[in-house]
Amino acid sequence: METETTSTSSSEPNPSSVASGFFTETFRAFRYRNFAVLWGGACASSVGTWMQKVAQSWLVYQLSNDAFLLGLDAFLGEIPIFLFTLLGGVVADRSDRRKVLISSQVVQMSSAATLAILYATGMLQIWHILSLSVVNGLAQAFGGPAYQAIVPALVRKEDLSNAIALNSIQFNLARVIGPLIGGFMLVNFGAAWCFGLNATSFLVVIGALLVVSIPAGKVAPNLSIMDSVRNGLGFIRTREGLMPLIVLSFSMTVFGMSFIVFLPAFAKEVLLGGEKEFTFLMATSGCGSILGALMVAALARTGRDLRMMLGGLVVLGIALSLFAISSMFAWAAIFIFIASAALMAVFTLVTSLVQLRTPNEMRGRVMSVYNIAFRGGMPIGSLLMGEAIGHAGVSPVLAVAGLALVALGITYISMRRMFHLGDAEAA
């Protein structure tokens, strides 16, 4: 029996003592103390991460004036996840997930501190940034599956979709707060402060991991690493509906996530702006993502509304295409808000469906494959789109990406039965 359905810790809510209403229903996973503590720690760390992303993206483009290097930096940060997250999933299923995640945070904290020191001493070069992006990617390859496997153990199954939506909210709340603070610090104090504050923020999530109670559950059999990997891949092949969801996740991130990477180029080349326009678009995108996650938290009890998921994919494609051809800042902000809301709603629903179809002892490996699809699509898309932008310009490339998403959504809607996608909850 899965851990999230059998835990009887004191942090479980008493349903009869909780008032009904929209607010309570939307934020119901916060009734679990352990989830709320971990959520707070992750939110603080995510704010720091987005502060660094703002400074790092702008520095790369400022030092090189090359959109390809923006794409390369994103590629190098994500490709270790694509290559090593399967091993990370095996480790998450065979080891203490708390220790794995803490180790990942320590490595990323050290990387951010190194960037702060290099910039403050005037020694920072492009190759330093690119190299440390690889280090961060390696740490996330092991930390990502462990974190995604921990969250379902902190709530009941019926609240899992809500917990995933609230996790999306914290990540995107950080996308609003982080760029605003990061942009302010970048303009007024310099990039070293962004990197240093990010390093400090990791102490908060490490502290949260040390105090939360994580219920024990079934663990994977003591197989060899390769046998464990084959076991996980075999489960994905035989579990109805999992493979189409993973393919959808990969395709969605190839075309639908990379636009964030090229916001500096869009702000400078299309809108003829600078740091302020760039950070405002980042914050607007974060606000849209929060709205999308809130919609799922309020409307989806178990994350099984496929029409909402696939419809959101079509809306994402249309909004991204309209954003791409917007030469006025106001219209660009409106369309990036809509695109980000649709992107986060689709992402949250896909993640919920994958989690609900996966038992605890397989969760690390299944989510590692999901991470390969979701996180692996972004560096591939970033690299290809960065090259294409160098030849055709940022607007045409983003517009084509949006049309590809519309086609993908229509294909899944029309062939849902062939893809074995159904609304039935996994046993």
C-alpha positions in Angstrom: 0.0 0.0 0.0 1.3 3.4 -1.0 2.8 5.7 1.7 0.6 8.7 1.0 -2.6 6.7 1.7 -1.4 5.0 4.9 0.4 7.7 6.8 -1.1 8.5 10.2 1.3 11.2 11.3 0.0 14.0 13.6 0.3 16.5 10.7 -2.7 14.9 8.9 -5.8 17.2 8.9 -9.1 16.5 10.4 -11.5 17.0 7.5 -14.4 17.7 9.8 -12.5 20.6 11.4 -11.7 22.4 8.2 -14.1 25.0 6.9 -15.4 24.7 3.4 -14.9 27.4 0.8 -12.9 28.4 -2.2 -9.8 29.4 -0.2 -9.7 26.2 1.8 -10.3 24.0 -1.2 -7.6 25.8 -3.3 -5.0 25.6 -0.6 -6.0 22.4 1.1 -2.5 20.7 1.0 -1.3 23.4 3.4 -3.2 21.5 6.1 -0.3 19.1 6.1 2.4 20.6 8.4 5.3 18.8 6.7 4.2 19.8 3.2 3.8 23.4 4.3 7.2 23.6 5.9 8.9 22.1 2.8 6.9 24.4 0.6 8.2 27.4 2.5 11.8 26.3 2.3 11.5 25.5 -1.4 9.9 28.8 -2.1 12.7 30.8 -0.5 15.3 28.8 -2.4 13.4 29.3 -5.7 13.4 33.1 -5.1 17.2 33.0 -4.9 17.4 30.7 -8.0 15.4 33.2 -10.1 17.5 36.1 -8.8 20.5 34.3 -10.2 18.8 33.4 -13.5 18.1 37.0 -14.1 21.7 38.1 -13.4 23.2 35.1 -15.2 21.1 35.4 -18.4 21.8 39.1 -18.6 25.5 38.7 -18.0 25.8 36.0 -20.7 24.1 38.2 -23.3 25.9 41.4 -22.2 29.3 39.7 -22.3 28.7 38.0 -25.6 25.8 39.7 -27.4 25.1 36.3 -28.8 21.7 34.5 -28.5 23.4 31.2 -29.3 25.4 31.5 -26.0 22.1 32.1 -24.1 20.8 28.9 -25.6 24.1 27.1 -24.9 24.0 28.2 -21.2 20.5 26.8 -20.9 21.6 23.6 -22.7 24.5 23.0 -20.5 22.4 23.5 -17.4 19.8 21.1 -18.5 21.6 18.4 -20.4 23.1 16.7 -17.3 19.5 16.2 -16.2 18.8 14.5 -19.5 21.8 12.3 -19.2 22.0 11.4 -15.5 18.5 11.7 -14.1 17.8 8.0 -14.6 20.7 7.3 -12.3 19.2 9.9 -10.0 15.9 8.1 -10.0 17.6 4.8 -9.0 19.4 6.5 -6.2 16.1 8.1 -5.0 14.4 4.7 -4.9 17.3 3.0 -3.1 18.6 5.7 -0.7 17.4 8.1 1.9 15.7 10.7 -0.2 16.2 13.4 2.4 20.0 13.0 2.3 20.1 12.9 -1.5 18.1 16.2 -1.7 20.2 17.9 1.0 23.4 16.9 -0.9 22.0 18.4 -4.1 21.2 21.7 -2.3 24.8 21.9 -0.9 26.3 21.5 -4.3 24.1 24.2 -5.9 24.8 26.5 -2.9 28.5 26.1 -3.5 28.1 26.9 -7.2 26.2 30.1 -6.5 28.8 31.2 -3.9 31.6 30.5 -6.4 29.9 32.8 -9.0 29.5 35.5 -6.5 33.2 35.4 -5.5 34.4 35.3 -9.2 32.2 38.3 -10.1 33.1 40.3 -7.1 36.8 39.8 -7.7 36.5 40.7 -11.4 37.6 37.2 -12.5 34.3 36.0 -14.0 34.3 34.8 -17.6 31.8 33.2 -19.9 33.4 29.7 -19.4 33.0 30.0 -15.7 29.3 30.5 -16.0 28.9 27.7 -18.5 30.9 25.3 -16.4 29.0 26.0 -13.2 25.7 25.5 -15.2 26.9 22.0 -15.8 27.6 21.5 -12.1 24.1 22.7 -11.2 22.5 20.4 -13.8 24.3 17.4 -12.3 23.1 18.3 -8.8 19.5 18.7 -10.0 19.7 15.3 -11.9 19.9 13.7 -8.4 17.9 16.2 -6.4 14.9 16.4 -8.8 13.7 12.8 -8.6 14.2 12.7 -4.8 12.1 15.8 -4.3 9.3 14.7 -6.6 9.3 11.3 -4.8 9.1 13.0 -1.3 6.1 15.3 -2.0 3.5 12.5 -2.5 4.5 11.0 0.9 3.5 14.1 2.7 -0.2 14.3 1.6 -3.1 11.9 1.0 -3.6 10.7 -2.6 -6.8 12.7 -3.0 -4.8 15.9 -2.3 -1.8 15.1 -4.5 -3.0 17.1 -7.5 -3.5 20.1 -5.2 0.0 19.7 -3.7 1.6 19.6 -7.1 -0.4 22.7 -8.1 0.8 24.5 -4.9 4.3 23.5 -5.7 3.9 25.1 -9.1 2.6 28.2 -7.4 5.7 28.5 -5.1 8.0 28.0 -8.1 6.2 30.7 -10.1 5.7 33.0 -7.1 9.4 32.9 -7.0 9.5 33.7 -10.7 7.7 37.0 -9.8 9.5 37.9 -6.7 12.9 36.6 -7.8 13.2 38.7 -11.0 11.9 41.8 -9.3 14.5 41.6 -6.5 17.1 40.2 -8.9 16.5 43.0 -11.4 16.7 45.6 -8.6 19.9 44.1 -7.2 21.4 43.7 -10.7 20.8 47.4 -11.7 21.8 48.9 -8.3 24.3 46.6 -6.7 25.6 44.2 -9.3 25.3 40.5 -10.1 27.5 39.4 -7.2 24.6 40.2 -4.8 22.2 38.1 -6.9 24.6 35.1 -6.8 25.4 35.6 -3.1 21.7 35.9 -2.0 20.9 32.7 -4.0 23.7 30.9 -2.1 22.2 32.0 1.2 18.7 30.9 0.2 19.7 27.3 0.0 20.2 27.3 3.8 16.5 27.8 4.2 15.5 24.7 2.2 18.2 22.6 3.8 16.8 23.7 7.2 13.3 22.7 6.1 14.5 19.3 5.0 16.1 18.7 8.4 12.9 19.4 10.4 10.2 17.8 8.3 9.0 14.3 9.1 9.0 12.1 5.9 7.0 8.9 6.4 8.7 5.7 5.4 7.3 3.6 2.6 8.1 0.7 0.4 11.5 0.9 -1.3 12.8 -0.6 -4.5 14.2 -4.1 -4.5 18.0 -4.3 -4.0 18.8 -4.8 -7.7 21.8 -3.7 -9.7 21.7 -0.2 -11.1 21.1 -1.4 -14.6 18.4 -3.9 -13.5 16.7 -1.1 -11.5 16.7 1.1 -14.6 15.3 -1.6 -16.8 12.6 -2.3 -14.2 11.6 1.3 -14.2 11.5 1.6 -18.0 9.5 -1.7 -18.2 6.9 -0.2 -15.8 6.6 2.9 -18.0 6.1 0.8 -21.1 3.4 -1.4 -19.6 1.5 1.2 -17.5 -1.3 2.5 -19.7 -1.2 6.2 -20.5 2.3 6.9 -19.1 4.3 6.9 -22.3 2.0 9.3 -24.2 2.1 11.7 -21.2 5.9 11.6 -21.2 6.1 12.2 -25.0 3.7 15.1 -24.6 5.8 16.5 -21.8 8.9 16.4 -24.0 7.2 17.9 -27.0 5.7 20.7 -24.9 9.0 21.7 -23.4 10.9 21.7 -26.7 8.5 24.3 -28.2 6.8 25.8 -25.1 9.5 26.4 -22.5 12.4 27.8 -24.5 10.7 31.2 -25.0 11.8 32.1 -21.5 15.4 31.5 -22.4 15.3 34.1 -25.2 13.5 36.8 -23.3 16.7 38.9 -23.1 17.0 38.8 -26.9 13.3 39.5 -27.4 13.4 42.5 -25.0 16.4 44.0 -26.7 15.9 43.2 -30.4 12.1 43.2 -30.8 11.0 45.6 -28.0 14.2 47.7 -28.1 14.4 47.6 -24.3 16.9 46.7 -21.6 17.1 45.2 -18.2 13.9 46.7 -16.9 11.8 45.4 -19.8 13.4 42.0 -19.5 12.8 41.7 -15.8 9.2 43.0 -16.2 8.4 40.3 -18.8 9.9 37.7 -16.5 7.7 38.9 -13.6 4.7 39.0 -15.9 5.3 35.4 -17.0 5.6 34.4 -13.4 2.2 36.0 -12.5 0.6 34.2 -15.4 2.1 30.9 -14.2 0.7 31.5 -10.7 -2.8 32.0 -12.2 -2.5 28.8 -14.2 -1.5 26.8 -11.1 -4.3 28.4 -9.0 -6.8 27.4 -11.7 -5.7 23.7 -11.4 -5.6 23.9 -7.6 -9.2 25.2 -7.4 -10.8 23.2 -10.3 -9.0 19.8 -10.5 -9.5 17.5 -7.6 -7.2 14.8 -8.9 -5.6 16.3 -12.0 -7.6 14.1 -14.4 -9.3 16.7 -16.5 -7.8 15.9 -19.9 -9.9 18.4 -21.8 -8.5 21.2 -19.6 -5.0 19.9 -20.2 -5.2 19.5 -23.9 -7.2 22.7 -24.4 -4.6 24.6 -22.4 -1.9 23.3 -24.8 -3.8 24.8 -27.7 -4.2 28.1 -25.9 -0.5 28.1 -25.0 0.5 27.7 -28.7 -1.8 30.5 -29.8 -0.7 32.9 -27.1 3.0 32.2 -27.8 2.6 32.9 -31.5 0.8 36.2 -30.7 3.5 37.1 -28.3 6.2 36.4 -30.9 4.7 38.9 -33.4 4.0 41.6 -30.8 6.1 44.7 -31.3 4.3 46.8 -28.6 5.4 46.1 -25.0 1.8 46.1 -23.6 0.7 43.4 -26.1 3.8 41.4 -25.5 3.1 41.5 -21.7 -0.5 40.4 -22.2 0.3 37.4 -24.4 3.2 36.2 -22.3 0.9 36.3 -19.3 -1.7 34.1 -21.1 1.0 31.8 -22.5 2.5 31.3 -19.0 -0.8 30.6 -17.4 -1.7 27.9 -20.0 1.8 26.4 -19.8 1.7 26.0 -16.0 -1.8 24.6 -16.1 -0.8 22.0 -18.6 2.4 21.1 -16.8 0.6 20.7 -13.5 -2.0 18.4 -14.9 0.5 16.3 -16.8 2.6 15.9 -13.6 -0.4 14.9 -11.6 -1.5 12.3 -14.1 2.0 10.7 -14.0 2.2 10.8 -10.2 -1.2 9.2 -9.8 -0.3 6.3 -12.1 2.9 5.5 -10.2 3.4 3.6 -6.9 5.8 4.8 -4.3 8.5 2.2 -4.9 8.7 3.1 -8.6 8.3 6.9 -8.2 11.9 7.9 -8.2 12.6 6.1 -11.5 9.4 7.1 -13.2 9.8 10.7 -12.3 13.4 10.6 -13.4 12.2 9.5 -16.9 9.6 12.2 -16.7 12.4 14.7 -15.8 14.3 13.5 -18.9 11.4 14.3 -21.0 10.4 17.6 -19.3 13.9 18.9 -18.6 15.5 17.3 -21.6 13.2 19.0 -24.0 14.2 22.5 -22.9 18.0 22.3 -23.6 17.3 20.6 -27.0 14.8 23.3 -27.9 17.0 26.1 -26.6 20.0 24.9 -28.6 18.0 24.4 -31.8 16.0 27.6 -31.4 19.1 29.6 -30.5 20.7 28.5 -33.8 17.5 29.3 -35.8 17.2 32.7 -34.2 20.7 33.5 -35.3 19.5 33.0 -38.9 15.9 34.0 -38.9 15.4 36.3 -35.9 13.7 35.7 -32.6 10.1 36.6 -33.6 9.7 34.1 -36.5 11.2 31.3 -34.6 8.9 31.8 -31.5 5.9 32.1 -33.8 6.6 28.8 -35.5 7.1 27.2 -32.0 3.6 28.4 -31.0 2.0 26.9 -34.2 3.8 23.6 -33.4 2.1 23.5 -30.0 -1.3 24.2 -31.5 -0.8 21.2 -33.9 0.4 19.0 -31.0 -2.7 19.8 -28.9 -5.1 19.2 -31.8 -3.4 15.9 -32.5 -3.7 14.7 -29.0 -7.3 15.8 -28.8 -8.3 14.0 -32.0 -6.3 10.8 -31.1 -6.8 10.6 -27.4 -8.1 7.0 -27.4 -5.1 5.9 -29.6 -2.8 7.4 -27.0 -4.5 5.5 -24.2 -5.3 8.6 -22.3 -8.2 8.3 -20.0 -9.6 10.0 -16.9 -9.7 6.8 -14.8 -7.5 7.1 -11.7 -4.6 4.7 -11.5 -5.1 1.9 -9.1 
